[in-house]
Amino acid sequence: GQITGIVYIATPLPSGGLPADLFLQLIGAILSAALLAGIAGRLLARKIAAPLEELAGAAIAVSKGDLKQSISNHTDIAEFQTVSQTFNEMVTNLRQSDEVKKAFIADVTHELRTPLTVIKGTIETLEDGALDDLEGRSSLLTSMMRETDRLIRMVNGLLVLTRADAGS
């Protein structure tokens, strides 16, 4: 289990230097190694670059508003699998947020339209002659006041939501 000695064998080079055929073999081996390293490097770079290009293209599309993007995670590189899975989850969350936002805007529009319709109808009724009817005018003005207060509460609620979303 212990080294007890080393044998060293050396052959002196010929006096004329390396033989030409050995020199050519050495150059051939170096060129072959460089060619193989270049091919291997190119294949490895392509294997790494393809998922990055796909991710970059999808990210550009998402930044322009296309939330239907997803990237495949069929790669042997664990880091790319993690990044692609995280990217797809991010896009799914953005898509869900966008749907919630659209539904919220539709609900707000509907809720704002109702009191505005009541107020507009009351104004038209007053213009059509109810202004002279003191008893009817009072209830119409009370209705307009109630709907105006309702609108103010809704707008204030939207303002609170907007400020909360902005973090202030």
N, CA and C atoms as an extended XYZ file, in Angstrom:
504
Properties=species:S:1:pos:R:3:atomname:S:1:resname:S:1:resid:I:1 pbc="F F F"
N         0.797       -1.185        0.000 N   GLY     1
C         0.000        0.000        0.000 CA  GLY     1
C         0.847        1.260        0.000 C   GLY     1
N         2.211        1.107        0.087 N   GLN     2
C         3.075        2.292        0.093 CA  GLN     2
C         3.936        2.302       -1.160 C   GLN     2
N         4.289        3.466       -1.574 N   ILE     3
C         5.186        3.602       -2.729 CA  ILE     3
C         6.612        3.408       -2.223 C   ILE     3
N         7.275        2.500       -2.869 N   THR     4
C         8.654        2.247       -2.435 CA  THR     4
C         9.669        2.789       -3.416 C   THR     4
N         9.231        3.143       -4.603 N   GLY     5
C        10.155        3.706       -5.585 CA  GLY     5
C         9.420        4.089       -6.848 C   GLY     5
N        10.108        4.788       -7.742 N   ILE     6
C         9.527        5.222       -9.010 CA  ILE     6
C        10.501        4.815      -10.106 C   ILE     6
N         9.960        4.294      -11.153 N   VAL     7
C        10.782        3.951      -12.313 CA  VAL     7
C        10.557        5.040      -13.344 C   VAL     7
N        11.640        5.584      -13.865 N   TYR     8
C        11.550        6.672      -14.830 CA  TYR     8
C        12.291        6.224      -16.074 C   TYR     8
N        11.574        6.213      -17.191 N   ILE     9
C        12.185        5.795      -18.447 CA  ILE     9
C        12.147        6.984      -19.374 C   ILE     9
N        13.246        7.330      -19.942 N   ALA    10
C        13.319        8.462      -20.853 CA  ALA    10
C        14.114        8.060      -22.077 C   ALA    10
N        13.694        8.590      -23.172 N   THR    11
C        14.416        8.372      -24.421 CA  THR    11
C        14.815        9.738      -24.947 C   THR    11
N        16.058        9.960      -25.205 N   PRO    12
C        16.469       11.267      -25.722 CA  PRO    12
C        15.910       11.482      -27.125 C   PRO    12
N        15.590       12.743      -27.437 N   LEU    13
C        15.129       13.092      -28.779 CA  LEU    13
C        16.270       12.907      -29.768 C   LEU    13
N        15.875       12.591      -30.953 N   PRO    14
C        16.932       12.490      -31.970 CA  PRO    14
C        17.628       13.841      -32.143 C   PRO    14
N        18.798       13.837      -32.601 N   SER    15
C        19.578       15.070      -32.727 CA  SER    15
C        18.957       16.045      -33.714 C   SER    15
N        18.175       15.593      -34.657 N   GLY    16
C        17.551       16.467      -35.653 CA  GLY    16
C        16.204       17.004      -35.203 C   GLY    16
N        15.799       16.777      -33.982 N   GLY    17
C        14.503       17.218      -33.480 CA  GLY    17
C        13.462       16.135      -33.677 C   GLY    17
N        12.190       16.519      -33.577 N   LEU    18
C        11.098       15.558      -33.747 CA  LEU    18
C        11.056       15.078      -35.186 C   LEU    18
N        10.779       13.805      -35.384 N   PRO    19
C        10.616       13.329      -36.754 CA  PRO    19
C         9.403       14.011      -37.389 C   PRO    19
N         9.449       14.199      -38.668 N   ALA    20
C         8.394       14.921      -39.398 CA  ALA    20
C         7.046       14.231      -39.258 C   ALA    20
N         7.027       12.915      -39.322 N   ASP    21
C         5.748       12.223      -39.224 CA  ASP    21
C         5.151       12.367      -37.826 C   ASP    21
N         5.975       12.378      -36.785 N   LEU    22
C         5.486       12.586      -35.415 CA  LEU    22
C         4.979       14.019      -35.247 C   LEU    22
N         5.702       14.966      -35.854 N   PHE    23
C         5.296       16.366      -35.808 CA  PHE    23
C         3.938       16.550      -36.499 C   PHE    23
N         3.740       15.915      -37.643 N   LEU    24
C         2.464       16.002      -38.365 CA  LEU    24
C         1.335       15.327      -37.566 C   LEU    24
N         1.646       14.216      -36.916 N   GLN    25
C         0.631       13.543      -36.089 CA  GLN    25
C         0.217       14.436      -34.921 C   GLN    25
N         1.211       15.117      -34.331 N   LEU    26
C         0.917       16.025      -33.224 CA  LEU    26
C         0.032       17.183      -33.689 C   LEU    26
N         0.333       17.776      -34.806 N   ILE    27
C        -0.493       18.866      -35.357 CA  ILE    27
C        -1.887       18.339      -35.699 C   ILE    27
N        -1.991       17.143      -36.284 N   GLY    28
C        -3.286       16.540      -36.595 CA  GLY    28
C        -4.113       16.312      -35.337 C   GLY    28
N        -3.460       15.842      -34.268 N   ALA    29
C        -4.168       15.610      -33.008 CA  ALA    29
C        -4.673       16.929      -32.420 C   ALA    29
N        -3.847       17.978      -32.492 N   ILE    30
C        -4.259       19.289      -31.974 CA  ILE    30
C        -5.433       19.835      -32.778 C   ILE    30
N        -5.363       19.744      -34.098 N   LEU    31
C        -6.462       20.233      -34.947 CA  LEU    31
C        -7.738       19.420      -34.712 C   LEU    31
N        -7.592       18.099      -34.572 N   SER    32
C        -8.764       17.253      -34.306 CA  SER    32
C        -9.400       17.619      -32.965 C   SER    32
N        -8.541       17.823      -31.950 N   ALA    33
C        -9.062       18.204      -30.627 CA  ALA    33
C        -9.761       19.559      -30.703 C   ALA    33
N        -9.195       20.511      -31.433 N   ALA    34
C        -9.815       21.829      -31.563 CA  ALA    34
C       -11.146       21.734      -32.301 C   ALA    34
N       -11.187       20.916      -33.355 N   LEU    35
C       -12.428       20.736      -34.107 CA  LEU    35
C       -13.501       20.096      -33.238 C   LEU    35
N       -13.148       19.048      -32.512 N   LEU    36
C       -14.113       18.389      -31.622 CA  LEU    36
C       -14.574       19.338      -30.515 C   LEU    36
N       -13.662       20.124      -29.962 N   ALA    37
C       -14.043       21.085      -28.923 CA  ALA    37
C       -14.980       22.141      -29.499 C   ALA    37
N       -14.729       22.583      -30.716 N   GLY    38
C       -15.604       23.560      -31.356 CA  GLY    38
C       -16.994       23.015      -31.603 C   GLY    38
N       -17.060       21.768      -32.089 N   ILE    39
C       -18.362       21.142      -32.348 CA  ILE    39
C       -19.117       20.944      -31.033 C   ILE    39
N       -18.408       20.438      -30.017 N   ALA    40
C       -19.048       20.227      -28.715 CA  ALA    40
C       -19.517       21.558      -28.126 C   ALA    40
N       -18.702       22.594      -28.249 N   GLY    41
C       -19.088       23.915      -27.753 CA  GLY    41
C       -20.300       24.463      -28.479 C   GLY    41
N       -20.330       24.264      -29.788 N   ARG    42
C       -21.468       24.738      -30.588 CA  ARG    42
C       -22.760       24.016      -30.178 C   ARG    42
N       -22.683       22.693      -30.019 N   LEU    43
C       -23.864       21.932      -29.613 CA  LEU    43
C       -24.333       22.345      -28.220 C   LEU    43
N       -23.401       22.519      -27.314 N   LEU    44
C       -23.746       22.934      -25.955 CA  LEU    44
C       -24.351       24.339      -25.954 C   LEU    44
N       -23.763       25.242      -26.729 N   ALA    45
C       -24.300       26.609      -26.805 CA  ALA    45
C       -25.707       26.601      -27.377 C   ALA    45
N       -25.942       25.759      -28.395 N   ARG    46
C       -27.279       25.681      -28.985 CA  ARG    46
C       -28.277       25.118      -27.977 C   ARG    46
N       -27.832       24.133      -27.196 N   LYS    47
C       -28.718       23.528      -26.198 CA  LYS    47
C       -29.087       24.537      -25.116 C   LYS    47
N       -28.172       25.423      -24.800 N   ILE    48
C       -28.438       26.444      -23.780 CA  ILE    48
C       -29.185       27.630      -24.383 C   ILE    48
N       -28.825       28.011      -25.598 N   ALA    49
C       -29.405       29.212      -26.206 CA  ALA    49
C       -30.861       29.033      -26.616 C   ALA    49
N       -31.235       27.840      -27.066 N   ALA    50
C       -32.615       27.641      -27.542 CA  ALA    50
C       -33.655       27.929      -26.462 C   ALA    50
N       -33.521       27.378      -25.239 N   PRO    51
C       -34.511       27.720      -24.217 CA  PRO    51
C       -34.465       29.195      -23.830 C   PRO    51
N       -33.285       29.802      -23.854 N   LEU    52
C       -33.189       31.229      -23.527 CA  LEU    52
C       -33.884       32.083      -24.586 C   LEU    52
N       -33.726       31.708      -25.847 N   GLU    53
C       -34.400       32.453      -26.920 CA  GLU    53
C       -35.913       32.305      -26.804 C   GLU    53
N       -36.371       31.102      -26.469 N   GLU    54
C       -37.811       30.889      -26.292 CA  GLU    54
C       -38.336       31.738      -25.135 C   GLU    54
N       -37.591       31.754      -24.034 N   LEU    55
C       -37.988       32.555      -22.870 CA  LEU    55
C       -37.998       34.038      -23.213 C   LEU    55
N       -36.979       34.507      -23.918 N   ALA    56
C       -36.918       35.920      -24.286 CA  ALA    56
C       -38.086       36.301      -25.197 C   ALA    56
N       -38.387       35.459      -26.172 N   GLY    57
C       -39.513       35.737      -27.066 CA  GLY    57
C       -40.842       35.780      -26.329 C   GLY    57
N       -41.032       34.832      -25.418 N   ALA    58
C       -42.278       34.804      -24.639 CA  ALA    58
C       -42.366       36.013      -23.719 C   ALA    58
N       -41.252       36.403      -23.111 N   ALA    59
C       -41.252       37.567      -22.214 CA  ALA    59
C       -41.571       38.843      -22.984 C   ALA    59
N       -41.043       38.970      -24.186 N   ILE    60
C       -41.345       40.150      -25.011 CA  ILE    60
C       -42.837       40.174      -25.352 C   ILE    60
N       -43.385       39.022      -25.714 N   ALA    61
C       -44.818       38.954      -26.050 CA  ALA    61
C       -45.676       39.311      -24.842 C   ALA    61
N       -45.310       38.821      -23.659 N   VAL    62
C       -46.075       39.133      -22.447 CA  VAL    62
C       -45.975       40.617      -22.133 C   VAL    62
N       -44.787       41.202      -22.334 N   SER    63
C       -44.633       42.635      -22.047 CA  SER    63
C       -45.480       43.486      -22.984 C   SER    63
N       -45.845       42.944      -24.146 N   LYS    64
C       -46.707       43.654      -25.088 CA  LYS    64
C       -48.181       43.334      -24.868 C   LYS    64
N       -48.479       42.505      -23.829 N   GLY    65
C       -49.869       42.257      -23.478 CA  GLY    65
C       -50.407       40.905      -23.890 C   GLY    65
N       -49.609       40.072      -24.535 N   ASP    66
C       -50.069       38.746      -24.942 CA  ASP    66
C       -49.899       37.781      -23.772 C   ASP    66
N       -50.975       37.556      -23.042 N   LEU    67
C       -50.920       36.707      -21.851 CA  LEU    67
C       -51.213       35.246      -22.154 C   LEU    67
N       -51.219       34.872      -23.427 N   LYS    68
C       -51.456       33.478      -23.797 CA  LYS    68
C       -50.140       32.723      -23.974 C   LYS    68
N       -49.040       33.344      -23.621 N   GLN    69
C       -47.723       32.739      -23.792 CA  GLN    69
C       -47.456       31.681      -22.735 C   GLN    69
N       -46.728       30.664      -23.125 N   SER    70
C       -46.174       29.693      -22.180 CA  SER    70
C       -44.945       29.101      -22.848 C   SER    70
N       -44.027       28.641      -22.027 N   ILE    71
C       -42.824       28.042      -22.588 CA  ILE    71
C       -42.710       26.604      -22.109 C   ILE    71
N       -42.124       25.782      -22.957 N   SER    72
C       -41.998       24.368      -22.610 CA  SER    72
C       -40.857       24.184      -21.620 C   SER    72
N       -40.987       23.176      -20.797 N   ASN    73
C       -39.912       22.898      -19.852 CA  ASN    73
C       -39.312       21.533      -20.143 C   ASN    73
N       -39.257       21.175      -21.417 N   HIS    74
C       -38.669       19.903      -21.838 CA  HIS    74
C       -37.191       20.112      -22.129 C   HIS    74
N       -36.409       20.179      -21.092 N   THR    75
C       -34.969       20.339      -21.224 CA  THR    75
C       -34.291       19.551      -20.119 C   THR    75
N       -33.050       19.200      -20.367 N   ASP    76
C       -32.299       18.438      -19.371 CA  ASP    76
C       -31.676       19.352      -18.318 C   ASP    76
N       -31.751       20.633      -18.525 N   ILE    77
C       -31.104       21.584      -17.628 CA  ILE    77
C       -32.104       21.994      -16.551 C   ILE    77
N       -31.803       21.639      -15.319 N   ALA    78
C       -32.732       21.839      -14.200 CA  ALA    78
C       -33.074       23.310      -14.004 C   ALA    78
N       -32.111       24.194      -14.185 N   GLU    79
C       -32.361       25.624      -13.988 CA  GLU    79
C       -33.384       26.145      -14.992 C   GLU    79
N       -33.297       25.674      -16.251 N   PHE    80
C       -34.268       26.100      -17.254 CA  PHE    80
C       -35.647       25.547      -16.958 C   PHE    80
N       -35.719       24.348      -16.421 N   GLN    81
C       -37.012       23.792      -16.031 CA  GLN    81
C       -37.646       24.659      -14.948 C   GLN    81
N       -36.831       25.080      -13.977 N   THR    82
C       -37.344       25.929      -12.897 CA  THR    82
C       -37.800       27.273      -13.437 C   THR    82
N       -36.987       27.875      -14.303 N   VAL    83
C       -37.334       29.186      -14.865 CA  VAL    83
C       -38.587       29.084      -15.721 C   VAL    83
N       -38.696       28.045      -16.541 N   SER    84
C       -39.878       27.930      -17.407 CA  SER    84
C       -41.133       27.680      -16.587 C   SER    84
N       -41.033       26.872      -15.544 N   GLN    85
C       -42.196       26.627      -14.687 CA  GLN    85
C       -42.613       27.912      -13.977 C   GLN    85
N       -41.645       28.665      -13.470 N   THR    86
C       -41.943       29.925      -12.793 CA  THR    86
C       -42.544       30.933      -13.766 C   THR    86
N       -42.000       31.002      -14.987 N   PHE    87
C       -42.536       31.910      -16.003 CA  PHE    87
C       -43.986       31.557      -16.312 C   PHE    87
N       -44.271       30.274      -16.514 N   ASN    88
C       -45.639       29.854      -16.830 CA  ASN    88
C       -46.599       30.162      -15.690 C   ASN    88
N       -46.158       29.971      -14.444 N   GLU    89
C       -46.999       30.314      -13.295 CA  GLU    89
C       -47.243       31.818      -13.235 C   GLU    89
N       -46.210       32.612      -13.538 N   MET    90
C       -46.347       34.066      -13.540 CA  MET    90
C       -47.375       34.507      -14.580 C   MET    90
N       -47.296       33.928      -15.777 N   VAL    91
C       -48.237       34.296      -16.836 CA  VAL    91
C       -49.658       33.873      -16.457 C   VAL    91
N       -49.799       32.714      -15.829 N   THR    92
C       -51.122       32.265      -15.378 CA  THR    92
C       -51.687       33.239      -14.351 C   THR    92
N       -50.850       33.679      -13.409 N   ASN    93
C       -51.299       34.651      -12.402 CA  ASN    93
C       -51.669       35.984      -13.048 C   ASN    93
N       -50.890       36.424      -14.021 N   LEU    94
C       -51.218       37.669      -14.731 CA  LEU    94
C       -52.545       37.534      -15.469 C   LEU    94
N       -52.749       36.379      -16.084 N   ARG    95
C       -53.997       36.141      -16.807 CA  ARG    95
C       -55.190       36.193      -15.854 C   ARG    95
N       -55.050       35.548      -14.690 N   GLN    96
C       -56.136       35.557      -13.706 CA  GLN    96
C       -56.382       36.969      -13.179 C   GLN    96
N       -55.312       37.716      -12.930 N   SER    97
C       -55.461       39.096      -12.456 CA  SER    97
C       -56.166       39.959      -13.496 C   SER    97
N       -55.829       39.720      -14.756 N   ASP    98
C       -56.460       40.483      -15.830 CA  ASP    98
C       -57.952       40.166      -15.915 C   ASP    98
N       -58.309       38.901      -15.745 N   GLU    99
C       -59.727       38.519      -15.768 CA  GLU    99
C       -60.477       39.127      -14.591 C   GLU    99
N       -59.858       39.117      -13.413 N   VAL   100
C       -60.493       39.726      -12.233 CA  VAL   100
C       -60.666       41.225      -12.455 C   VAL   100
N       -59.657       41.860      -13.031 N   LYS   101
C       -59.739       43.303      -13.308 CA  LYS   101
C       -60.881       43.603      -14.275 C   LYS   101
N       -60.994       42.798      -15.327 N   LYS   102
C       -62.072       43.022      -16.295 CA  LYS   102
C       -63.439       42.838      -15.653 C   LYS   102
N       -63.570       41.804      -14.819 N   ALA   103
C       -64.850       41.576      -14.137 CA  ALA   103
C       -65.153       42.724      -13.182 C   ALA   103
N       -64.125       43.205      -12.484 N   PHE   104
C       -64.310       44.322      -11.557 CA  PHE   104
C       -64.760       45.582      -12.300 C   PHE   104
N       -64.136       45.861      -13.430 N   ILE   105
C       -64.517       47.044      -14.217 CA  ILE   105
C       -65.958       46.911      -14.712 C   ILE   105
N       -66.341       45.696      -15.134 N   ALA   106
C       -67.722       45.494      -15.587 CA  ALA   106
C       -68.701       45.712      -14.438 C   ALA   106
N       -68.364       45.205      -13.241 N   ASP   107
C       -69.234       45.398      -12.078 CA  ASP   107
C       -69.337       46.869      -11.688 C   ASP   107
N       -68.216       47.564      -11.683 N   VAL   108
C       -68.207       48.990      -11.325 CA  VAL   108
C       -69.033       49.782      -12.327 C   VAL   108
N       -68.857       49.466      -13.596 N   THR   109
C       -69.623       50.164      -14.630 CA  THR   109
C       -71.116       49.975      -14.407 C   THR   109
N       -71.506       48.750      -14.114 N   HIS   110
C       -72.930       48.485      -13.865 CA  HIS   110
C       -73.414       49.230      -12.624 C   HIS   110
N       -72.636       49.171      -11.553 N   GLU   111
C       -73.030       49.832      -10.308 CA  GLU   111
C       -73.094       51.348      -10.461 C   GLU   111
N       -72.230       51.924      -11.269 N   LEU   112
C       -72.274       53.374      -11.479 CA  LEU   112
C       -73.428       53.770      -12.406 C   LEU   112
N       -73.738       52.927      -13.344 N   ARG   113
C       -74.789       53.240      -14.306 CA  ARG   113
C       -76.160       53.317      -13.632 C   ARG   113
N       -76.426       52.473      -12.634 N   THR   114
C       -77.746       52.435      -11.991 CA  THR   114
C       -78.106       53.779      -11.355 C   THR   114
N       -77.280       54.353      -10.466 N   PRO   115
C       -77.668       55.651       -9.902 CA  PRO   115
C       -77.691       56.771      -10.940 C   PRO   115
N       -76.806       56.685      -11.920 N   LEU   116
C       -76.813       57.723      -12.963 CA  LEU   116
C       -78.111       57.668      -13.763 C   LEU   116
N       -78.605       56.478      -14.021 N   THR   117
C       -79.874       56.338      -14.742 CA  THR   117
C       -81.027       56.911      -13.925 C   THR   117
N       -81.016       56.642      -12.609 N   VAL   118
C       -82.068       57.184      -11.738 CA  VAL   118
C       -82.002       58.708      -11.734 C   VAL   118
N       -80.810       59.256      -11.607 N   ILE   119
C       -80.650       60.717      -11.575 CA  ILE   119
C       -81.103       61.323      -12.900 C   ILE   119
N       -80.699       60.725      -14.012 N   LYS   120
C       -81.089       61.254      -15.317 CA  LYS   120
C       -82.611       61.203      -15.491 C   LYS   120
N       -83.223       60.087      -15.091 N   GLY   121
C       -84.677       59.972      -15.193 CA  GLY   121
C       -85.387       61.005      -14.330 C   GLY   121
N       -84.834       61.258      -13.142 N   THR   122
C       -85.426       62.258      -12.247 CA  THR   122
C       -85.320       63.648      -12.862 C   THR   122
N       -84.192       63.959      -13.435 N   ILE   123
C       -84.008       65.278      -14.078 CA  ILE   123
C       -84.989       65.428      -15.232 C   ILE   123
N       -85.148       64.386      -16.043 N   GLU   124
C       -86.090       64.456      -17.160 CA  GLU   124
C       -87.524       64.656      -16.666 C   GLU   124
N       -87.856       63.967      -15.560 N   THR   125
C       -89.203       64.120      -14.990 CA  THR   125
C       -89.407       65.542      -14.508 C   THR   125
N       -88.393       66.101      -13.859 N   LEU   126
C       -88.502       67.490      -13.382 CA  LEU   126
C       -88.626       68.457      -14.551 C   LEU   126
N       -87.890       68.194      -15.618 N   GLU   127
C       -87.966       69.059      -16.794 CA  GLU   127
C       -89.341       68.972      -17.471 C   GLU   127
N       -89.973       67.805      -17.375 N   ASP   128
C       -91.268       67.610      -18.033 CA  ASP   128
C       -92.432       68.222      -17.250 C   ASP   128
N       -92.151       68.928      -16.180 N   GLY   129
C       -93.227       69.621      -15.486 CA  GLY   129
C       -93.351       69.275      -14.024 C   GLY   129
N       -92.625       68.331      -13.526 N   ALA   130
C       -92.728       67.974      -12.116 CA  ALA   130
C       -92.113       69.042      -11.231 C   ALA   130
N       -91.415       69.971      -11.836 N   LEU   131
C       -90.794       71.049      -11.069 CA  LEU   131
C       -91.875       71.926      -10.432 C   LEU   131
N       -92.996       72.042      -11.077 N   ASP   132
C       -94.078       72.877      -10.548 CA  ASP   132
C       -94.887       72.149       -9.476 C   ASP   132
N       -94.844       70.829       -9.446 N   ASP   133
C       -95.579       70.040       -8.453 CA  ASP   133
C       -94.725       69.926       -7.193 C   ASP   133
N       -95.069       70.699       -6.163 N   LEU   134
C       -94.242       70.770       -4.964 CA  LEU   134
C       -94.141       69.434       -4.240 C   LEU   134
N       -95.224       68.673       -4.159 N   GLU   135
C       -95.189       67.391       -3.465 CA  GLU   135
C       -94.335       66.380       -4.219 C   GLU   135
N       -94.517       66.280       -5.507 N   GLY   136
C       -93.743       65.328       -6.320 CA  GLY   136
C       -92.292       65.737       -6.438 C   GLY   136
N       -92.051       67.043       -6.493 N   ARG   137
C       -90.689       67.558       -6.636 CA  ARG   137
C       -89.838       67.166       -5.443 C   ARG   137
N       -90.399       67.234       -4.263 N   SER   138
C       -89.650       66.923       -3.045 CA  SER   138
C       -89.158       65.477       -3.054 C   SER   138
N       -90.016       64.545       -3.412 N   SER   139
C       -89.598       63.134       -3.421 CA  SER   139
C       -88.571       62.878       -4.528 C   SER   139
N       -88.736       63.587       -5.663 N   LEU   140
C       -87.768       63.422       -6.757 CA  LEU   140
C       -86.392       63.958       -6.359 C   LEU   140
N       -86.386       65.125       -5.701 N   LEU   141
C       -85.112       65.692       -5.262 CA  LEU   141
C       -84.461       64.824       -4.182 C   LEU   141
N       -85.282       64.241       -3.312 N   THR   142
C       -84.753       63.331       -2.281 CA  THR   142
C       -84.126       62.100       -2.944 C   THR   142
N       -84.787       61.584       -3.962 N   SER   143
C       -84.259       60.435       -4.696 CA  SER   143
C       -82.931       60.791       -5.376 C   SER   143
N       -82.879       61.969       -5.979 N   MET   144
C       -81.634       62.409       -6.622 CA  MET   144
C       -80.515       62.563       -5.589 C   MET   144
N       -80.832       63.104       -4.430 N   MET   145
C       -79.837       63.289       -3.381 CA  MET   145
C       -79.314       61.923       -2.912 C   MET   145
N       -80.230       60.965       -2.728 N   ARG   146
C       -79.845       59.631       -2.276 CA  ARG   146
C       -78.927       58.953       -3.305 C   ARG   146
N       -79.283       59.058       -4.567 N   GLU   147
C       -78.473       58.429       -5.621 CA  GLU   147
C       -77.128       59.151       -5.792 C   GLU   147
N       -77.126       60.455       -5.609 N   THR   148
C       -75.865       61.203       -5.680 CA  THR   148
C       -74.952       60.790       -4.532 C   THR   148
N       -75.512       60.641       -3.340 N   ASP   149
C       -74.714       60.173       -2.197 CA  ASP   149
C       -74.169       58.765       -2.454 C   ASP   149
N       -75.006       57.944       -3.061 N   ARG   150
C       -74.566       56.583       -3.398 CA  ARG   150
C       -73.394       56.616       -4.379 C   ARG   150
N       -73.480       57.482       -5.379 N   LEU   151
C       -72.377       57.634       -6.338 CA  LEU   151
C       -71.102       58.113       -5.642 C   LEU   151
N       -71.246       59.063       -4.761 N   ILE   152
C       -70.074       59.586       -4.039 CA  ILE   152
C       -69.432       58.484       -3.205 C   ILE   152
N       -70.240       57.664       -2.531 N   ARG   153
C       -69.688       56.552       -1.734 CA  ARG   153
C       -68.935       55.554       -2.627 C   ARG   153
N       -69.529       55.243       -3.787 N   MET   154
C       -68.867       54.298       -4.695 CA  MET   154
C       -67.551       54.859       -5.222 C   MET   154
N       -67.562       56.129       -5.591 N   VAL   155
C       -66.332       56.741       -6.111 CA  VAL   155
C       -65.277       56.813       -5.003 C   VAL   155
N       -65.689       57.128       -3.792 N   ASN   156
C       -64.736       57.140       -2.669 CA  ASN   156
C       -64.186       55.740       -2.405 C   ASN   156
N       -65.036       54.733       -2.508 N   GLY   157
C       -64.575       53.349       -2.354 CA  GLY   157
C       -63.570       52.973       -3.427 C   GLY   157
N       -63.834       53.390       -4.663 N   LEU   158
C       -62.879       53.140       -5.748 CA  LEU   158
C       -61.564       53.856       -5.494 C   LEU   158
N       -61.647       55.064       -4.979 N   LEU   159
C       -60.439       55.820       -4.672 CA  LEU   159
C       -59.624       55.118       -3.586 C   LEU   159
N       -60.289       54.597       -2.570 N   VAL   160
C       -59.597       53.847       -1.507 CA  VAL   160
C       -58.931       52.605       -2.102 C   VAL   160
N       -59.649       51.872       -2.963 N   LEU   161
C       -59.076       50.691       -3.594 CA  LEU   161
C       -57.867       51.044       -4.451 C   LEU   161
N       -57.968       52.118       -5.200 N   THR   162
C       -56.866       52.543       -6.045 CA  THR   162
C       -55.642       52.910       -5.213 C   THR   162
N       -55.868       53.640       -4.139 N   ARG   163
C       -54.745       54.021       -3.267 CA  ARG   163
C       -54.150       52.804       -2.578 C   ARG   163
N       -54.993       51.877       -2.162 N   ALA   164
C       -54.495       50.660       -1.520 CA  ALA   164
C       -53.664       49.837       -2.503 C   ALA   164
N       -54.118       49.775       -3.744 N   ASP   165
C       -53.394       49.033       -4.777 CA  ASP   165
C       -52.051       49.701       -5.074 C   ASP   165
N       -52.021       51.022       -4.999 N   ALA   166
C       -50.775       51.756       -5.248 CA  ALA   166
C       -49.862       51.739       -4.027 C   ALA   166
N       -50.369       51.274       -2.897 N   GLY   167
C       -49.549       51.164       -1.701 CA  GLY   167
C       -49.482       52.420       -0.858 C   GLY   167
N       -50.370       53.358       -1.115 N   SER   168
C       -50.326       54.587       -0.317 CA  SER   168
C       -51.491       54.616        0.664 C   SER   168
